[in-house]
Amino acid sequence: MDSELNETQVVTKKRVTDHGEVYTSKREVNAMLDLVKSETERIDSLFLEPACGTGNFLTEILGCKLRVVEERYGKSQLDYERYAALAVSSIYGIDILLDNVRDCRQRLFDIFDATYTRLFKKKAKGKCRAAVRFILERNIIHGNALTLKTEGENPKPIVFSQWKLVSGSKFKRHDFAFNDLTPPEDVHETLFATQSGVVDRDDGGKGFIPVSIKDNYPLTVLWELANAEKQ
């Protein structure tokens, strides 16, 4: 197997042995994303990578979304900021290795920041950058997608935040336990919603709508998201 992997797919052989870590090549990433091209071009479509590594999939997805945001809103800084943040907020990842998590967050931030800075230069806001970093801290998790818990000394159930652009530049946050996002095997999966339980679908099948574990966060303007957590 090792002979078939190029140097960009493996950090060390020990990490392959201990964690099965092999990065997906860019060619394979693009081939897979071509299968869901329409979704990668929807600003608010949700993507979760349960073994995200340093973000080879997620960075490509975010790049696609931000190109759409720039095309639609690139002439308005306010519109660009709110929809670029929405695009970032739609990206989720889990990885068992902390250095991968940190690298993934940074790569995603750098993709956002490169375009943001290019478009608005000195007018770009530090608070907007801080909000994007905060969203990435909540969305890219150091954890184990098999145990559904965080990694570290005191593992806890993984919790993801859903971010909705509700009014102007205000976001509404709902928190969901990852283990509550997995429906029974005989129902159609829905990643996020606002009520819980198995429901009847129009086509006669069954649907699953998970419940948030916390939704009493106030509507918060984008540039205050990071500060709102401290209050």
MDAnalysis code that builds the backbone (N, CA, C; Angstrom):
import MDAnalysis as mda
import numpy as np

u = mda.Universe.empty(693, n_residues=231, atom_resindex=np.repeat(np.arange(231), 3), trajectory=True)
u.add_TopologyAttr("name", ["N", "CA", "C"] * 231)
u.add_TopologyAttr("resid", np.arange(1, 232))
u.add_TopologyAttr("resname", ["MET", "ASP", "SER", "GLU", "LEU", "ASN", "GLU", "THR", "GLN", "VAL", "VAL", "THR", "LYS", "LYS", "ARG", "VAL", "THR", "ASP", "HIS", "GLY", "GLU", "VAL", "TYR", "THR", "SER", "LYS", "ARG", "GLU", "VAL", "ASN", "ALA", "MET", "LEU", "ASP", "LEU", "VAL", "LYS", "SER", "GLU", "THR", "GLU", "ARG", "ILE", "ASP", "SER", "LEU", "PHE", "LEU", "GLU", "PRO", "ALA", "CYS", "GLY", "THR", "GLY", "ASN", "PHE", "LEU", "THR", "GLU", "ILE", "LEU", "GLY", "CYS", "LYS", "LEU", "ARG", "VAL", "VAL", "GLU", "GLU", "ARG", "TYR", "GLY", "LYS", "SER", "GLN", "LEU", "ASP", "TYR", "GLU", "ARG", "TYR", "ALA", "ALA", "LEU", "ALA", "VAL", "SER", "SER", "ILE", "TYR", "GLY", "ILE", "ASP", "ILE", "LEU", "LEU", "ASP", "ASN", "VAL", "ARG", "ASP", "CYS", "ARG", "GLN", "ARG", "LEU", "PHE", "ASP", "ILE", "PHE", "ASP", "ALA", "THR", "TYR", "THR", "ARG", "LEU", "PHE", "LYS", "LYS", "LYS", "ALA", "LYS", "GLY", "LYS", "CYS", "ARG", "ALA", "ALA", "VAL", "ARG", "PHE", "ILE", "LEU", "GLU", "ARG", "ASN", "ILE", "ILE", "HIS", "GLY", "ASN", "ALA", "LEU", "THR", "LEU", "LYS", "THR", "GLU", "GLY", "GLU", "ASN", "PRO", "LYS", "PRO", "ILE", "VAL", "PHE", "SER", "GLN", "TRP", "LYS", "LEU", "VAL", "SER", "GLY", "SER", "LYS", "PHE", "LYS", "ARG", "HIS", "ASP", "PHE", "ALA", "PHE", "ASN", "ASP", "LEU", "THR", "PRO", "PRO", "GLU", "ASP", "VAL", "HIS", "GLU", "THR", "LEU", "PHE", "ALA", "THR", "GLN", "SER", "GLY", "VAL", "VAL", "ASP", "ARG", "ASP", "ASP", "GLY", "GLY", "LYS", "GLY", "PHE", "ILE", "PRO", "VAL", "SER", "ILE", "LYS", "ASP", "ASN", "TYR", "PRO", "LEU", "THR", "VAL", "LEU", "TRP", "GLU", "LEU", "ALA", "ASN", "ALA", "GLU", "LYS", "GLN"])
u.atoms.positions = np.array([
    [0.829, -1.202, 0.000],
    [0.000, 0.000, 0.000],
    [0.862, 1.251, 0.000],
    [1.939, 1.256, 0.839],
    [2.774, 2.443, 0.952],
    [3.341, 2.874, -0.386],
    [3.674, 1.911, -1.239],
    [4.294, 2.230, -2.519],
    [3.328, 2.940, -3.451],
    [2.029, 2.811, -3.179],
    [1.033, 3.428, -4.038],
    [0.689, 4.852, -3.607],
    [1.187, 5.278, -2.442],
    [0.861, 6.592, -1.912],
    [1.977, 7.567, -2.215],
    [1.608, 8.776, -2.637],
    [2.643, 9.775, -2.844],
    [2.901, 10.516, -1.552],
    [3.959, 11.308, -1.522],
    [4.414, 11.927, -0.277],
    [3.433, 12.952, 0.265],
    [2.530, 13.459, -0.548],
    [1.569, 14.442, -0.061],
    [0.394, 13.782, 0.662],
    [0.296, 12.459, 0.585],
    [-0.824, 11.767, 1.207],
    [-0.488, 11.194, 2.586],
    [0.777, 11.175, 2.952],
    [1.211, 10.571, 4.210],
    [2.133, 11.534, 4.947],
    [1.862, 11.751, 6.243],
    [2.763, 12.557, 7.063],
    [3.907, 11.687, 7.555],
    [3.557, 10.594, 8.245],
    [4.546, 9.597, 8.665],
    [3.901, 8.222, 8.572],
    [4.724, 7.194, 8.418],
    [4.196, 5.829, 8.398],
    [3.575, 5.462, 9.734],
    [4.096, 6.027, 10.821],
    [3.547, 5.744, 12.148],
    [2.100, 6.235, 12.252],
    [1.831, 7.405, 11.688],
    [0.469, 7.916, 11.738],
    [-0.469, 7.058, 10.886],
    [0.045, 6.505, 9.803],
    [-0.756, 5.585, 9.001],
    [-1.078, 4.345, 9.820],
    [-0.062, 3.816, 10.520],
    [-0.242, 2.603, 11.314],
    [-1.154, 2.844, 12.506],
    [-0.918, 3.954, 13.228],
    [-1.661, 4.217, 14.465],
    [-3.083, 4.706, 14.212],
    [-3.274, 5.506, 13.164],
    [-4.564, 6.155, 12.974],
    [-5.186, 5.915, 11.599],
    [-4.491, 5.175, 10.735],
    [-5.009, 4.969, 9.383],
    [-5.062, 6.255, 8.593],
    [-4.162, 7.201, 8.904],
    [-4.218, 8.521, 8.286],
    [-3.565, 8.519, 6.910],
    [-4.386, 8.705, 5.892],
    [-3.910, 8.874, 4.524],
    [-4.732, 9.994, 3.906],
    [-4.072, 11.074, 3.510],
    [-4.789, 12.205, 2.938],
    [-5.272, 11.866, 1.528],
    [-6.465, 12.337, 1.207],
    [-7.031, 12.122, -0.121],
    [-6.360, 13.070, -1.106],
    [-5.962, 12.546, -2.261],
    [-5.292, 13.377, -3.262],
    [-6.263, 14.376, -3.873],
    [-5.713, 15.455, -4.406],
    [-6.542, 16.504, -5.000],
    [-7.375, 15.963, -6.156],
    [-6.812, 15.069, -6.955],
    [-7.562, 14.504, -8.074],
    [-8.784, 13.750, -7.587],
    [-8.621, 12.949, -6.528],
    [-9.743, 12.185, -5.999],
    [-10.775, 13.095, -5.344],
    [-10.283, 14.132, -4.658],
    [-11.192, 15.101, -4.042],
    [-12.081, 15.731, -5.105],
    [-11.469, 16.226, -6.166],
    [-12.233, 16.896, -7.223],
    [-13.209, 15.946, -7.915],
    [-12.787, 14.691, -8.104],
    [-13.675, 13.718, -8.744],
    [-14.912, 13.461, -7.885],
    [-14.706, 13.366, -6.570],
    [-15.841, 13.141, -5.672],
    [-16.757, 14.362, -5.604],
    [-16.158, 15.546, -5.558],
    [-16.968, 16.757, -5.454],
    [-17.749, 17.027, -6.740],
    [-17.242, 16.540, -7.865],
    [-17.991, 16.682, -9.114],
    [-19.351, 15.996, -9.029],
    [-19.447, 14.977, -8.174],
    [-20.702, 14.236, -8.025],
    [-21.759, 15.057, -7.291],
    [-21.301, 16.053, -6.523],
    [-22.252, 16.894, -5.774],
    [-21.997, 18.368, -6.096],
    [-21.663, 18.632, -7.343],
    [-21.265, 19.980, -7.753],
    [-22.329, 21.024, -7.426],
    [-23.591, 20.705, -7.647],
    [-24.652, 21.687, -7.401],
    [-24.726, 22.066, -5.932],
    [-24.432, 21.116, -5.045],
    [-24.471, 21.409, -3.609],
    [-23.284, 22.261, -3.178],
    [-22.126, 22.052, -3.800],
    [-20.961, 22.860, -3.438],
    [-21.135, 24.309, -3.857],
    [-22.066, 24.567, -4.757],
    [-22.315, 25.930, -5.218],
    [-23.500, 26.580, -4.512],
    [-24.101, 25.873, -3.566],
    [-25.136, 26.455, -2.709],
    [-24.466, 26.994, -1.455],
    [-24.643, 28.273, -1.180],
    [-23.925, 28.920, -0.083],
    [-24.234, 28.269, 1.256],
    [-25.481, 27.869, 1.472],
    [-25.869, 27.372, 2.790],
    [-25.985, 25.852, 2.883],
    [-25.614, 25.114, 1.842],
    [-25.683, 23.655, 1.919],
    [-24.641, 23.145, 2.912],
    [-25.029, 22.165, 3.719],
    [-24.189, 21.699, 4.824],
    [-23.316, 20.519, 4.405],
    [-22.056, 20.562, 4.830],
    [-21.117, 19.473, 4.577],
    [-20.439, 19.089, 5.882],
    [-20.402, 17.792, 6.166],
    [-19.698, 17.266, 7.329],
    [-18.698, 16.220, 6.869],
    [-17.437, 16.401, 7.226],
    [-16.395, 15.417, 6.935],
    [-15.973, 14.789, 8.270],
    [-16.340, 13.512, 8.535],
    [-16.098, 12.904, 9.848],
    [-14.648, 12.517, 10.110],
    [-13.803, 12.563, 9.110],
    [-12.363, 12.342, 9.298],
    [-11.667, 13.346, 8.387],
    [-11.707, 14.615, 8.796],
    [-11.394, 15.699, 7.866],
    [-9.908, 15.914, 7.626],
    [-9.042, 15.316, 8.455],
    [-7.610, 15.562, 8.276],
    [-7.324, 17.053, 8.332],
    [-6.503, 17.530, 7.412],
    [-6.193, 18.957, 7.374],
    [-7.142, 19.725, 6.464],
    [-8.159, 19.037, 5.942],
    [-9.217, 19.742, 5.225],
    [-9.154, 19.690, 3.714],
    [-8.605, 18.632, 3.143],
    [-8.516, 18.575, 1.681],
    [-9.879, 18.669, 0.997],
    [-10.885, 18.019, 1.573],
    [-12.240, 18.140, 1.027],
    [-12.856, 19.486, 1.367],
    [-12.776, 19.852, 2.641],
    [-13.490, 21.032, 3.114],
    [-12.962, 22.322, 2.504],
    [-11.654, 22.381, 2.263],
    [-11.108, 23.598, 1.646],
    [-11.596, 23.756, 0.214],
    [-11.702, 22.667, -0.516],
    [-12.213, 22.744, -1.887],
    [-13.674, 23.168, -1.893],
    [-14.452, 22.629, -0.958],
    [-15.871, 22.983, -0.880],
    [-16.025, 24.463, -0.549],
    [-15.268, 24.931, 0.441],
    [-15.360, 26.343, 0.809],
    [-14.934, 27.235, -0.347],
    [-13.899, 26.835, -1.063],
    [-13.471, 27.616, -2.218],
    [-14.577, 27.756, -3.248],
    [-15.307, 26.673, -3.500],
    [-16.436, 26.723, -4.446],
    [-17.515, 27.677, -3.952],
    [-17.853, 27.576, -2.684],
    [-18.896, 28.422, -2.122],
    [-18.504, 29.894, -2.169],
    [-17.260, 30.194, -1.825],
    [-16.824, 31.591, -1.784],
    [-16.734, 32.202, -3.174],
    [-16.497, 31.386, -4.176],
    [-16.531, 31.922, -5.546],
    [-17.949, 32.358, -5.909],
    [-18.930, 31.609, -5.448],
    [-20.321, 31.994, -5.680],
    [-20.643, 33.274, -4.906],
    [-20.183, 33.356, -3.656],
    [-20.430, 34.551, -2.847],
    [-19.810, 35.776, -3.511],
    [-18.578, 35.641, -3.998],
    [-17.926, 36.781, -4.649],
    [-18.672, 37.202, -5.911],
    [-19.101, 36.226, -6.692],
    [-19.822, 36.542, -7.930],
    [-21.113, 37.296, -7.644],
    [-21.816, 36.904, -6.591],
    [-23.114, 37.506, -6.287],
    [-23.000, 38.789, -5.447],
    [-22.044, 38.800, -4.515],
    [-22.034, 39.876, -3.515],
    [-20.704, 40.612, -3.407],
    [-19.799, 40.367, -4.330],
    [-18.458, 40.921, -4.222],
    [-18.376, 42.437, -4.280],
    [-19.423, 43.097, -4.766],
    [-19.395, 44.552, -4.870],
    [-19.927, 45.241, -3.619],
    [-20.467, 44.479, -2.695],
    [-20.989, 45.029, -1.448],
    [-20.277, 44.376, -0.276],
    [-19.511, 45.143, 0.482],
    [-18.756, 44.561, 1.586],
    [-19.678, 43.940, 2.626],
    [-20.748, 44.625, 2.985],
    [-21.656, 44.109, 3.991],
    [-22.282, 42.792, 3.554],
    [-22.763, 42.737, 2.317],
    [-23.360, 41.501, 1.818],
    [-22.321, 40.387, 1.726],
    [-21.122, 40.748, 1.252],
    [-20.085, 39.728, 1.144],
    [-19.770, 39.143, 2.519],
    [-19.613, 39.992, 3.521],
    [-19.260, 39.518, 4.861],
    [-20.297, 38.551, 5.405],
    [-21.588, 38.907, 5.276],
    [-22.615, 38.047, 5.871],
    [-22.719, 36.713, 5.140],
    [-22.605, 36.729, 3.789],
    [-22.759, 35.477, 3.056],
    [-21.489, 34.638, 3.029],
    [-20.343, 35.286, 3.113],
    [-19.098, 34.524, 3.243],
    [-19.064, 33.817, 4.595],
    [-19.500, 34.513, 5.644],
    [-19.572, 33.883, 6.965],
    [-20.570, 32.735, 6.961],
    [-21.696, 32.903, 6.251],
    [-22.666, 31.821, 6.139],
    [-22.060, 30.613, 5.435],
    [-21.275, 30.858, 4.396],
    [-20.601, 29.760, 3.692],
    [-19.648, 29.026, 4.621],
    [-18.856, 29.778, 5.376],
    [-17.937, 29.151, 6.337],
    [-18.728, 28.335, 7.357],
    [-19.852, 28.887, 7.805],
    [-20.628, 28.229, 8.863],
    [-21.284, 26.933, 8.407],
    [-21.299, 26.681, 7.103],
    [-21.917, 25.460, 6.572],
    [-20.939, 24.291, 6.502],
    [-19.680, 24.532, 6.883],
    [-18.626, 23.530, 6.775],
    [-18.340, 22.934, 8.151],
    [-18.389, 21.596, 8.251],
    [-18.160, 20.911, 9.530],
    [-17.127, 19.795, 9.348],
    [-16.335, 19.586, 10.384],
    [-15.344, 18.512, 10.314],
    [-15.000, 17.970, 11.684],
    [-14.557, 16.737, 11.720],
    [-14.081, 16.076, 12.936],
    [-12.769, 15.391, 12.592],
    [-11.800, 15.473, 13.485],
    [-10.593, 14.673, 13.305],
    [-10.034, 14.289, 14.661],
    [-9.432, 13.107, 14.705],
    [-8.932, 12.556, 15.952],
    [-7.590, 13.162, 16.360],
    [-6.899, 13.795, 15.411],
    [-5.580, 14.368, 15.670],
    [-5.666, 15.883, 15.790],
    [-5.188, 16.416, 16.914],
    [-5.331, 17.841, 17.201],
    [-4.583, 18.710, 16.199],
    [-3.409, 18.280, 15.754],
    [-2.674, 19.106, 14.792],
    [-3.431, 19.209, 13.472],
    [-4.117, 18.147, 13.085],
    [-4.946, 18.204, 11.881],
    [-6.086, 19.206, 12.047],
    [-6.718, 19.179, 13.203],
    [-7.829, 20.098, 13.468],
    [-7.362, 21.543, 13.368],
    [-6.236, 21.830, 13.999],
    [-5.706, 23.194, 13.956],
    [-5.351, 23.605, 12.528],
    [-4.720, 22.692, 11.788],
    [-4.347, 23.001, 10.405],
    [-5.578, 23.200, 9.537],
    [-6.613, 22.383, 9.747],
    [-7.833, 22.492, 8.967],
    [-8.506, 23.837, 9.215],
    [-8.632, 24.212, 10.468],
    [-9.220, 25.515, 10.795],
    [-8.441, 26.645, 10.133],
    [-7.109, 26.561, 10.211],
    [-6.292, 27.639, 9.655],
    [-6.407, 27.698, 8.143],
    [-6.418, 26.545, 7.494],
    [-6.542, 26.528, 6.035],
    [-7.874, 27.126, 5.595],
    [-8.937, 26.772, 6.283],
    [-10.248, 27.316, 5.941],
    [-10.285, 28.828, 6.174],
    [-9.717, 29.261, 7.295],
    [-9.669, 30.702, 7.554],
    [-8.856, 31.418, 6.486],
    [-7.725, 30.849, 6.110],
    [-6.862, 31.496, 5.121],
    [-7.570, 31.655, 3.777],
    [-8.381, 30.668, 3.400],
    [-9.128, 30.762, 2.147],
    [-10.126, 31.911, 2.216],
    [-10.855, 31.991, 3.338],
    [-11.768, 33.122, 3.531],
    [-11.004, 34.443, 3.505],
    [-9.943, 34.517, 4.292],
    [-9.253, 35.796, 4.491],
    [-8.559, 36.285, 3.222],
    [-8.053, 35.382, 2.406],
    [-7.365, 35.785, 1.183],
    [-8.314, 36.548, 0.255],
    [-9.513, 36.003, 0.072],
    [-10.480, 36.672, -0.796],
    [-11.017, 37.944, -0.146],
    [-11.321, 37.878, 1.142],
    [-11.836, 39.034, 1.877],
    [-10.858, 40.206, 1.799],
    [-9.582, 39.911, 2.012],
    [-8.562, 40.961, 1.967],
    [-8.384, 41.493, 0.550],
    [-8.400, 40.600, -0.433],
    [-8.249, 41.032, -1.825],
    [-9.378, 41.960, -2.246],
    [-10.582, 41.657, -1.825],
    [-11.738, 42.441, -2.248],
    [-11.830, 43.790, -1.539],
    [-11.520, 43.801, -0.240],
    [-11.820, 45.009, 0.542],
    [-10.602, 45.641, 1.209],
    [-9.461, 45.007, 1.069],
    [-8.180, 45.587, 1.499],
    [-8.276, 46.193, 2.900],
    [-7.977, 47.475, 3.051],
    [-7.918, 48.098, 4.381],
    [-9.297, 48.237, 5.023],
    [-10.347, 48.071, 4.229],
    [-11.692, 48.168, 4.792],
    [-12.135, 46.869, 5.471],
    [-11.375, 45.794, 5.272],
    [-11.712, 44.516, 5.895],
    [-11.683, 44.667, 7.418],
    [-12.647, 44.058, 8.090],
    [-12.829, 44.250, 9.529],
    [-12.189, 43.127, 10.339],
    [-11.460, 43.514, 11.368],
    [-10.897, 42.531, 12.280],
    [-11.969, 41.731, 12.996],
    [-13.103, 42.377, 13.321],
    [-14.178, 41.672, 14.018],
    [-14.826, 40.621, 13.118],
    [-14.860, 40.880, 11.818],
    [-15.393, 39.878, 10.899],
    [-14.465, 38.668, 10.859],
    [-13.175, 38.926, 10.801],
    [-12.201, 37.827, 10.835],
    [-12.327, 37.030, 12.138],
    [-12.494, 37.740, 13.265],
    [-12.631, 37.059, 14.554],
    [-13.886, 36.185, 14.587],
    [-14.962, 36.669, 13.980],
    [-16.198, 35.890, 13.943],
    [-16.019, 34.611, 13.136],
    [-15.318, 34.709, 12.015],
    [-15.071, 33.525, 11.185],
    [-14.201, 32.524, 11.946],
    [-13.185, 33.005, 12.635],
    [-12.354, 32.102, 13.448],
    [-13.197, 31.416, 14.522],
    [-14.093, 32.169, 15.138],
    [-14.943, 31.598, 16.182],
    [-15.845, 30.504, 15.610],
    [-16.435, 30.757, 14.469],
    [-17.288, 29.749, 13.823],
    [-16.485, 28.481, 13.537],
    [-15.272, 28.647, 13.045],
    [-14.437, 27.481, 12.736],
    [-14.053, 26.708, 14.000],
    [-13.854, 27.412, 15.119],
    [-13.575, 26.738, 16.384],
    [-14.749, 25.847, 16.782],
    [-15.972, 26.293, 16.496],
    [-17.160, 25.532, 16.842],
    [-17.438, 24.411, 15.831],
    [-17.028, 24.604, 14.583],
    [-17.419, 23.676, 13.510],
    [-16.407, 22.584, 13.223],
    [-15.135, 22.843, 13.472],
    [-14.093, 21.838, 13.220],
    [-13.637, 21.311, 14.574],
    [-13.986, 20.066, 14.857],
    [-13.925, 19.527, 16.206],
    [-12.811, 18.488, 16.355],
    [-12.086, 18.580, 17.468],
    [-11.120, 17.543, 17.831],
    [-11.882, 16.420, 18.524],
    [-12.168, 15.388, 17.771],
    [-12.975, 14.316, 18.327],
    [-12.886, 13.044, 17.512],
    [-13.705, 12.090, 17.885],
    [-13.739, 10.778, 17.246],
    [-15.151, 10.534, 16.733],
    [-15.300, 10.463, 15.427],
    [-16.629, 10.302, 14.830],
    [-17.223, 8.927, 15.119],
    [-16.410, 7.966, 15.559],
    [-16.925, 6.637, 15.888],
    [-17.497, 6.590, 17.299],
    [-16.804, 7.230, 18.241],
    [-17.306, 7.260, 19.623],
    [-18.301, 8.389, 19.840],
    [-18.327, 9.350, 18.889],
    [-19.194, 10.531, 18.965],
    [-18.802, 11.454, 20.116],
    [-17.538, 11.351, 20.546],
    [-17.067, 12.166, 21.661],
    [-15.807, 12.944, 21.274],
    [-15.536, 13.995, 22.036],
    [-14.314, 14.765, 21.832],
    [-13.115, 13.950, 22.292],
    [-11.942, 14.320, 21.807],
    [-10.699, 13.719, 22.247],
    [-10.098, 14.576, 23.357],
    [-9.237, 13.975, 24.181],
    [-8.583, 14.710, 25.252],
    [-8.769, 14.012, 26.583],
    [-8.412, 14.719, 27.665],
    [-8.441, 14.118, 28.992],
    [-9.861, 13.814, 29.460],
    [-10.792, 14.671, 29.116],
    [-12.176, 14.496, 29.565],
    [-13.123, 14.489, 28.366],
    [-13.222, 13.359, 27.671],
    [-14.086, 13.299, 26.482],
    [-15.531, 13.638, 26.815],
    [-16.134, 14.418, 25.946],
    [-17.531, 14.799, 26.092],
    [-18.244, 14.560, 24.768],
    [-19.558, 14.437, 24.793],
    [-20.287, 14.293, 23.530],
    [-19.975, 15.464, 22.599],
    [-19.747, 15.160, 21.342],
    [-19.480, 16.205, 20.355],
    [-20.737, 17.045, 20.160],
    [-20.560, 18.348, 20.182],
    [-21.659, 19.280, 19.965],
    [-21.308, 20.184, 18.792],
    [-22.206, 20.266, 17.833],
    [-22.050, 21.172, 16.699],
    [-23.025, 22.332, 16.833],
    [-22.636, 23.476, 16.306],
    [-23.527, 24.633, 16.253],
    [-24.042, 24.811, 14.836],
    [-25.327, 25.071, 14.739],
    [-25.944, 25.452, 13.470],
    [-26.088, 26.975, 13.475],
    [-25.747, 27.592, 12.351],
    [-25.799, 29.047, 12.249],
    [-26.780, 29.436, 11.151],
    [-27.766, 30.250, 11.504],
    [-28.733, 30.708, 10.517],
    [-28.648, 32.223, 10.385],
    [-28.526, 32.686, 9.150],
    [-28.578, 34.119, 8.870],
    [-30.051, 34.505, 8.854],
    [-30.477, 35.233, 9.873],
    [-31.901, 35.447, 10.099],
    [-32.366, 36.822, 9.646],
    [-31.671, 37.850, 10.087],
    [-32.132, 39.215, 9.827],
    [-30.937, 40.123, 9.611],
    [-30.848, 40.718, 8.426],
    [-29.702, 41.576, 8.147],
    [-28.409, 40.798, 8.299],
    [-27.560, 41.226, 9.215],
    [-26.299, 40.526, 9.489],
    [-26.358, 39.753, 10.800],
    [-27.566, 39.482, 11.288],
    [-27.717, 38.781, 12.561],
    [-27.845, 37.271, 12.348],
    [-27.128, 36.532, 13.195],
    [-27.135, 35.078, 13.134],
    [-27.833, 34.505, 14.360],
    [-28.519, 33.395, 14.157],
    [-29.130, 32.641, 15.242],
    [-28.394, 31.311, 15.364],
    [-28.013, 30.974, 16.572],
    [-27.238, 29.753, 16.822],
    [-28.088, 28.718, 17.549],
    [-28.019, 27.478, 17.072],
    [-28.619, 26.333, 17.741],
    [-27.526, 25.282, 17.913],
    [-27.424, 24.674, 19.086],
    [-26.443, 23.621, 19.330],
    [-27.116, 22.256, 19.285],
    [-26.426, 21.306, 18.633],
    [-26.924, 19.940, 18.499],
    [-25.853, 18.953, 18.948],
    [-26.245, 17.952, 19.731],
    [-25.341, 16.852, 20.063],
    [-25.200, 15.953, 18.838],
    [-23.970, 15.623, 18.487],
    [-23.716, 14.821, 17.293],
    [-24.458, 13.491, 17.356],
    [-24.519, 12.880, 18.545],
    [-25.194, 11.581, 18.633],
    [-26.699, 11.688, 18.436],
    [-27.241, 12.910, 18.505],
    [-28.665, 13.097, 18.220],
    [-28.930, 13.375, 16.745],
    [-27.872, 13.512, 15.966],
    [-28.042, 13.814, 14.546],
    [-28.096, 12.557, 13.686],
    [-27.926, 11.418, 14.321],
    [-27.955, 10.151, 13.587],
    [-29.332, 9.524, 13.704],
    [-30.070, 9.396, 12.619],
    [-31.437, 8.851, 12.683],
    [-31.425, 7.330, 12.734],
    [-32.561, 6.729, 13.066],
    [-32.678, 5.268, 12.940],
    [-32.373, 4.834, 11.506],
    [-31.966, 3.600, 11.330],
    [-31.519, 3.126, 10.024],
    [-32.606, 3.176, 8.961],
    [-33.870, 3.134, 9.367],
    [-34.946, 3.043, 8.382],
    [-35.539, 4.401, 8.009],
    [-34.880, 5.503, 8.397],
    [-35.407, 6.818, 8.035],
    [-34.353, 7.616, 7.299],
    [-34.833, 8.632, 6.586],
    [-33.974, 9.496, 5.800],
    [-33.248, 10.463, 6.723],
    [-31.940, 10.648, 6.522],
    [-31.146, 11.499, 7.416],
    [-31.358, 12.975, 7.110],
    [-31.518, 13.765, 8.175],
    [-31.549, 15.211, 8.087],
    [-30.517, 15.739, 9.061],
    [-29.570, 16.548, 8.611],
    [-28.471, 16.951, 9.487],
    [-28.928, 17.894, 10.580],
    [-29.681, 18.916, 10.238],
    [-30.116, 19.885, 11.237],
    [-31.585, 20.219, 11.047],
    [-32.285, 20.445, 12.122],
    [-33.660, 20.944, 12.081],
    [-34.000, 21.502, 13.457],
    [-35.274, 21.712, 13.737],
    [-35.629, 22.378, 14.987],
    [-36.589, 21.583, 15.859],
    [-37.053, 20.425, 15.428],
    [-37.912, 19.591, 16.242],
    [-37.372, 18.171, 16.197],
    [-37.793, 17.355, 17.152],
    [-37.226, 16.007, 17.227],
    [-38.253, 14.950, 16.865],
    [-37.736, 13.770, 16.494],
    [-38.601, 12.634, 16.292],
    [-38.634, 12.138, 14.874],
    [-39.265, 10.984, 14.710],
    [-39.473, 10.392, 13.396],
    [-40.798, 10.912, 12.858],
    [-40.800, 11.393, 11.631],
    [-42.003, 11.988, 11.052],
    [-42.321, 11.313, 9.720],
    [-43.566, 11.419, 9.300],
    [-43.996, 10.879, 8.018],
    [-43.639, 11.856, 6.899],
    [-43.064, 11.337, 5.809],
    [-42.745, 12.165, 4.663],
    [-43.885, 12.115, 3.657],
    [-43.909, 13.078, 2.759],
    [-44.960, 13.137, 1.740],
    [-44.946, 11.912, 0.834],
    [-43.754, 11.303, 0.656],
    [-43.660, 10.151, -0.231],
    [-44.019, 8.838, 0.457],
    [-44.464, 8.938, 1.708],
    [-44.871, 7.741, 2.417],
    [-43.789, 7.148, 3.292],
    [-42.563, 7.633, 3.154],
    [-41.473, 7.137, 3.972],
    [-41.403, 7.851, 5.312],
    [-40.313, 7.578, 6.013],
    [-40.114, 8.171, 7.316],
    [-38.969, 9.180, 7.258],
    [-39.121, 10.264, 7.986],
    [-38.071, 11.263, 8.090],
    [-37.674, 11.454, 9.540],
    [-36.495, 12.041, 9.740],
    [-35.981, 12.237, 11.100],
    [-35.612, 13.695, 11.283],
    [-36.115, 14.286, 12.359],
    [-35.818, 15.685, 12.645],
    [-35.211, 15.771, 14.043],
    [-33.910, 16.020, 14.163],
    [-33.265, 16.048, 15.483],
    [-33.633, 17.301, 16.262],
    [-33.409, 17.250, 17.574],
    [-33.734, 18.374, 18.442],
    [-32.436, 19.044, 18.904],
    [-32.450, 20.349, 19.003],
    [-31.275, 21.062, 19.503],
    [-31.206, 20.927, 21.023],
    [-29.991, 20.918, 21.549],
    [-29.820, 20.830, 23.000],
    [-29.751, 22.215, 23.631],
    [-29.531, 23.243, 22.797],
    [-29.558, 24.613, 23.293],
    [-29.889, 25.540, 22.138],
    [-30.911, 26.353, 22.323],
    [-31.302, 27.260, 21.251],
    [-31.685, 28.645, 21.773],
    [-31.319, 28.920, 23.019],
    [-31.701, 30.204, 23.603],
    [-30.632, 31.282, 23.422],
    [-29.793, 31.093, 22.418],
    [-28.825, 32.136, 22.094],
    [-29.567, 33.319, 21.455],
    [-29.216, 34.530, 21.824],
    [-29.881, 35.681, 21.220],
    [-29.435, 35.895, 19.783],
    [-30.266, 36.544, 18.991],
    [-29.828, 36.976, 17.674],
    [-28.609, 37.869, 17.849],
    [-27.541, 37.562, 17.115],
    [-26.285, 38.279, 17.316],
    [-25.722, 38.721, 15.981],
    [-25.355, 39.993, 15.902],
    [-24.768, 40.506, 14.672],
    [-23.434, 39.807, 14.436],
    [-23.104, 39.574, 13.194],
    [-21.941, 38.774, 12.818],
    [-20.691, 39.165, 13.587],
    [-20.366, 40.468, 13.627],
    [-19.076, 40.881, 14.201],
    [-19.019, 40.749, 15.717],
    [-20.150, 40.378, 16.340],
    [-20.150, 40.199, 17.791],
    [-20.282, 38.733, 18.201],
    [-20.242, 37.809, 17.246],
    [-20.423, 36.401, 17.577],
    [-19.403, 35.889, 18.595],
    [-18.138, 36.239, 18.378],
    [-17.099, 35.759, 19.286],
    [-17.272, 36.349, 20.682],
    [-17.642, 37.611, 20.765],
    [-17.841, 38.245, 22.072],
    [-19.078, 37.719, 22.779],
    [-20.105, 37.361, 22.026],
    [-21.346, 36.864, 22.626],
    [-21.099, 35.595, 23.418],
    [-20.157, 34.766, 22.988],
    [-19.835, 33.525, 23.695],
    [-19.297, 33.812, 25.088],
    [-18.641, 34.949, 25.261],
    [-18.011, 35.271, 26.548],
    [-18.980, 35.873, 27.554],
    [-20.148, 36.285, 27.073],
    [-21.107, 36.955, 27.949],
    [-21.901, 35.977, 28.797],
])
